[in-house]
Amino acid sequence: MKKTIITALLLCLAFTGINAQEQEQETFSKWQVRLRGLAVVPDESATIQAIGGDTQISNAYVPELDFTYFFTKNIAAELILATAKHDVEAISTAAGDIPLGDVWLLPPTLTVQYHFNGDMVHPYVGAGVNYTLFYNEDNGPVADDVSYENSLGFAFQLGFDIDLDDTWFINLDAKYLLLNTDVTVNATSALGATVGADVDINPFIAGIGFGMRF
């Protein structure tokens, strides 16, 4: 009888310990939201048909909103939402420097991240994909029309969350997007031709902001 009681007690203690470990593993916050300020710095280059030359794309400074879901304490997925306006110019071409107006980019980006647990600072690395939409093109003073092809590319990410308390934190984040687009410039009025270009934008994106866990 004593052996039966002792065995039952040991089984209860073991079950209680396992249950407590499972509850402890589940007590992390599964959602984060961040608001960041971004600097978008293109690492641009281009192959321009017929007239040669290269491209120059301006930097942009914009707000950004992102949402992160944690599958475990270490594995998470982040959806990044922002839009930026860039001035575009074809430079050092056979026809000289040609201003091509501006264009808005909307590159929703989804990354899968690994988060390292720390007492106050939580580094993470991530990689994923982005799909960039080009819209509201302004043709500038030379071209009759400029069109950009939407693009699918890869994204790489490194960042740190720095705790202020259990809910609020400061975030530092850096991303590099592999972003390429085919551009068609209708310059019939000015140059008597339509010119195509293969353009690498490849922006480096640095951000700083605040986040909240819930």
Secondary structure, 3 states (H helix, E strand, C coil): CHHHHHHHHHHHHHHHHHHHHHHHHCCCCCEEEEEEEEEEEECCEEEECCCCCEEEECCEEEEEEEEEEECCCCEEEEEEECCEEEEEEEEEECCEEEEEEEEEEECCEEEEEEECCCCCEEEEEEEEEEEEEEEEEECCCCCCEEEECCEEEEEEEEEEEEECCCCEEEEEEEEEECCEEEEEEEEHHHHCEEEEEEEECCEEEEEEEEEEEC
